[in-house]
């Protein structure tokens, strides 16, 4: 017989109950244990007919799809193909992509008050509360940041970068990586819009006994009304200063002798002064870094130095000039959080032509992200805390398994070694303990 393939094996179909994503069951157990299904059915409107799906079916299916690696509504079909695994998770049916798309449009429709968007807002807050309640912390650092989502959708508007898409605003708690609040915005909404209001929304969502003690952001937050609010709330902040005329003038007035290299030969100098805006109620420190740009002759001449300034209300005895920069630079971690949301959980593309429908999908994606963060923190070993969702899929989710009935019990037989099997069993026990009392 003439060989017609590179390797000498055949491909055939089987009706055996097999799965390529055996570890997804562990994430599903955590999601259910912390109350995802119960909360979505509590806060989102029920279907209008007996033929419709409950909101928990819609949200749970999308969350599992995103956690498993799906990137579009069409990927829900892959969950349908995992019939045995879905039944193991108590999911007898997975809705069709078109059905989910219609549901997103109904849930986000402004004409009906966007019930899905407001309902998911409550679900996210409650799950965040259950996650934060167990971390032993009282104060957190809020990193506020806008992120661009490019999308050639019918209603998408142009961002300041010249791309059609959206510009959602996200608030992350640095210490625990949780997204506290998300606000889906049109592409033409500048990041600086409504910064004080966004902070107040984040503040309102902190669980009882916990508070935002620190705030970091880029120059989009360089606004007097926000500074005044942070001062009123006793929040320490470090915010990139907008180099307007007033800031440039005060930098020029810094005496030459005040500029110092924090480390000899580091390539830049730092200094600080005191500054205020017309409407700020208190003056603040302005810490400034300057350096000679490489190949500066290639650019428009504006003086021998480039500058970076940060406004802060940290006292000098609390943080020295370089320490303010070091602390402010930690906000770069928010970019990694954004990357995990967009690339790790497929939020870099939106499924619908309508902005309001995409807002519901995006909030579902944030929910999937936060559930994953909770799963890592509450059910997994500490050594796994730094793993991204991509690593989890490689190490845990994408494990082949066979689903069998034995002695009246359902057994998921995973193709793995004893060490990993014991790890998985330990994770399941922690998720079960959480399910006994999710509110602590």
N, C-alpha and C positions, 0 to 999 in steps of 0.2 A: 504494500500500500504506500502510495506517495504521501510523504509528510507535507501538510499544508499550514502548519503553524511553527513558530520559533521553538517552543517547548512542547514536548509530546504529552499533553494532557487535554482532556475534554472539559467543556463547561456544560452543566446540566442544571435544570431547575429542581428544587426540592420543596416539599410541603412541610418539612420539619420546622419546628418553632425555634428558629435561630435568630441571633441578633449580632450586629456589629458594634452596638453601642451599649454594652451591658452596664457600664459604669454610670450611665445616665440615670439609672434607677436610684442611685445614691443621692443625686441632686434632687430628683423628684421627691424622694422621701423627706429631705430637708424642707423643700418648698411647702410640702403638705403639712409637715410637722409644725412649721412656724405660722401656718394659718393662711396660706395664699388662697386656697379655694374658698374657704369659709369667708374670708374678708372680701373677696371680689363679689361673691353672691350677696354679701351684706350691703356693700356700698354702691354697687352698680345695678342699674335697672334690669329686671327680669325680662325675658323675651315676651313679645306681644301675643304669642300663640303657643299652644302646646307642642307645636312642631319645631319651634326655635330652640337654639342651644342656650343653656344657662351661661351667664357671663364668665363663670369659673372655667367652663370648657374653652371659651375663646382665649382668655388670658393665659390659662395654664398651658394650652397648646402652643401659643406664641412664645411663652417663656421657655418651654422645653426646646422648641425649635431653635431659638437664639442661643441658649446655653449649649446645645448640642453641636452648633456650628452653622446652622442655617443663616442665610443672609437675605432672603426674600420670602414673600408669602408662598411662592411656588414650592419652597422647600418644606412646607407642611406635608407635601405628598410623601416625603421620605419618612415622616413619622407614621403616616398611614401604612406604609410598607412594613413598619416595625410592629405589626399587629400583636404579636405575642408579648413584646416588651410593654406596649401600651396597656394591654389588659393586666399585666403585672402591676402597673401603676394605677389601676382603676380607671383607665381611659378607654372605654369601649369604642368610642368614636372620635375621630379627628375631623374637624370641619374642613370643607374645601376652601382653597385660597380665595375664590370669588366670594364665598359666604363671609369669610373674615374681612375682606375688603369692604363689603357692604356694611358690615357691623362697625368697622372703624369710621365710616362716613356717618352712620347714624349716631354713634356715640360722641362724635366731635361736632355735630351740626350745631352752629350757633343759634339756629331758629328754635331749637328745642332745649337750649341752655347748656349744651355740651355736657350731658350727664356722665358720659364715660370719662371725660377728662377730669371732672371734679371727683368722680368716684375713685379713679386711680390715684388721684392726689391723696385721698384719705387712706387708701390701701398702702401706698408708699410710706406715708407718715407713720402708720401703725406698725408696719414691719420694721422701719427704722428704729422706732421706739423699742421694739422687742430686741433688736440687735444691740443698741446702745446701752440698754439697761444692764447688760451683763459684762461691760468692759471695765467697770470700776473707776471711770474717769468722771470728773465734774466739769472741766473746762476744755474747750476745743478751739482749734484754729480753723477759721472759715477761709478757704481759698476760692474767690469768686472769679469766674472766667467765662468769656464768650468763645464759642467755637463755630467755625464755618462748616456747613454741610452743602456741598455742591450738588445740584439736581436740576436737570432740564425738565421741570414739571410745568404743567399748564399755568398754575397760579404762582409759581416761584418768582421772586423779585431779585434784582441784582444787589449783591453785597458790595461793600466798599472796595473789595478786591476786583470787582468787575465780573464776578461769576454769578450766574443765576443759582439761587438756592435759599438757604435758611441760616439764621444766626442765633441758635439757642443759647441761653444763659444758664450756667450751671454753678451750683455752690457745693463744694466738697469739704468734708471734715478731714483735715490732713491726717490726724492721728489714727483714724480708723478706715480711711479711703471711701467712706460712704458718701453717696450723693444725697445731700439733705434736701435740695429743692432744684427743680428744673423748670425753666420757662421757655417754651418753644416760641421763637420769634421769626417774623418775616425777614428775608434777606436784607431788605433796605433799612432795617432798624439798627442804628449804630450801637456798638457795645456800651457806650456811655449813657444810653437812655435808661432812666429809672433805676439808677444804682442804689439810691437810698431805699426805694420801695422794695427792691430785690433783697437787700439786707434785712429789712423788717419782716419780709416773708420767711426768710431763713430763721430769723430769731423766733418767730411765732411757732415754728415747727420743732423747736428743741423740746425734748421730753422734760417733765417736771424734775427739778433737782439738778438740771444740767444747763449750761449756758455757753454762748459763744464768748470766749475771753480774748480772742486774738483775731485779727483780720488782715489779710494780705490781698493785694491785687495789682494790676498794671495801671497805666495812666487813665484808663476808662473810669476808674473810681476816684480820680483826683477832682473832687467836688466838695464845695463848702458844706452843703446840707448833709452830706454823708459824714464828713469829718465831725460836724457838730453832734450828730446822732451817736457816733461811736464814742465821743467824749462823754456824752450824757449817760451812756450805758456802761462806762468804765471799761471799754474795750481797747486794748493796745493794738496799734495798727502800723503797718509799713506799706506805703502805696507809692508806686512810681509817679514822680512829679511830671506834670505836663510842662514842658519847657517853653512857657509863654514869655512875654516880654518881662514880666515882673520877676520870674524865676531866673531868666538869663541875666537880668540886672543885678540881682542879689548874688549870683555866682561870680560875676565880674568884680564885685566889691569885696570878695574874700581876699584877705591879705596874702601876698605871695609867700610869706613866711609861715602861713598856716598849713600849707600843703605838705603832706608827709607821705612817704612810702610806708605802708604797713609792714612790708617785708622788703628788705634791701634787694633791688634788682627785679622786683615783681612786674615792673612795666607800667605801673599806674600809681597815682597819688590820690589821697583822700583828704577831705576837710569837711567842716560843717559850719552852718550858720543858723540863725533863727528867721523864720518867715511866717507870713500869714496871708490869707486871701481877704478880699473886701468883706465877705460875709461870714468868715469863720469867727467863732466866739473866743477862741484861744489861739495863741501862736503855737507853732510846732517846729521841731528840729528839721532842718533840711540837710541831709548828709549827701555829699557829692563826691563822685569819682571822676577823675580826668585822666586822659591818656593821649599820647601822640599817635594819630591813626597811621597805620602802615600805608604806604603809597598815597599819602594825602594829596600829593600833587595831581592825582588823577581826578579829584573831585573839586567841587566849587569851594573856594577858599572862604572860610568863616572863622579864621583864627587858627592857631597852632594846635588846639586841643579839641577832643570830643569829650562830651560830658554825659554822665548818667546821675540823676538825682532821685532821692527817695525821701518822701515826707513821712515823718514818724512822730508819735507821742511817747515813745519809750524814753525814759529819763536817762541821762548820761551815765548815772551810777548803775542803772539796770543793764544797759547795753552800750558798749562803746561804738564808735563809728563803724569800724570794720565788722563788729558783731551784728549791727543792724543790717548791713549788706548781706552778711552770711545768712541771717534769718529770712530776710526778704527773698533771697535767691532760692530758698526752699520751695517757694511757690511754683517753681518749675515742675514740681511733682504733679501739679494740677494738669500739666500737659500730658503726663503719662496716664492720668485718670481719664482725660478726654480721649486719648488714643485707645485705651481699653474699651471705652464705651463705643467709639466709632468703628474701630477695626475689629476688636475682639468680639463685640456683640452686634456687628452689622449695622450700626446706626450711621454709617457714612453714606447710605443711600436710603431714600424714602420710597414707599411702595405706591402711593396714591397721587393723583393730580391735585387733590384738594389739600390746602395747607392744614385745615382743621382736622382732617383725617390723619395726616402725618403727625400732628401733635399727639394724638392718642397712641399711635404706633411708637413714637419716640418715648413717651412716658412709660409704655410697656417695656421698652428696651432698658430704660433706667431701672425699672423694677427687676428685670432679669439680672442686671449688673449688681444691684444691691443685694439681691438674694444670693448671688455668687459670693460677694464679700462676706455676708453672714455665714454662709456655708464654710468658707475658709476659716473664719474666726471662731465659730462655735462648734464645728463638727470635725474639723481636720487637724492633724498634728501641726504644731507650731512651725516645724521645718517646711511646711507647705505654704506658709503665709505669703511668701514673696512670689509664688508662682502666678503667672497670668492664666487667663482662661484657655489660651492656646496650649500651655503646658498641661493643664488639667485634662484637656481633651486627649492629649497624647498619652498621658500616664494613667488616666482613670476612665474617661468616657469611652474611648475607642478600644474596648476590650471585648473580644468575641465571646459569645455565650450561647448556651443551649437551654431552653426552657422545657422542663419535663415535669410530669406528674408522678409522684412517688409516695406510696402509703397515704394517699389522700391529701398530700401536701404539694404545693408548687415549689419547685427548686430551680434556681437560676445557677447553672453550672458555668463558671467563668474559666476561660483559658488563661490562667495566670499561675504564679508561683505561690508558695505557702506564705511567704512574708507579706506579699501584697494582699492576699486573701485575708490574713489576720488584720491588716490595716483597714480593709474595707468593712470587715465585721465591726471593728472599733468605731468607725465613722457612723455606721448604722445605729450602734448603741447610743452614741451621743445625740443623734437626731431624734431617736425615740425618747430619750430623757427630756429633750426640749419640747417635744410634742405633748408631754404630760402636763406641762405648765408653761405655755409660750409667753405669758405675761410676767413670768418670774415669780 
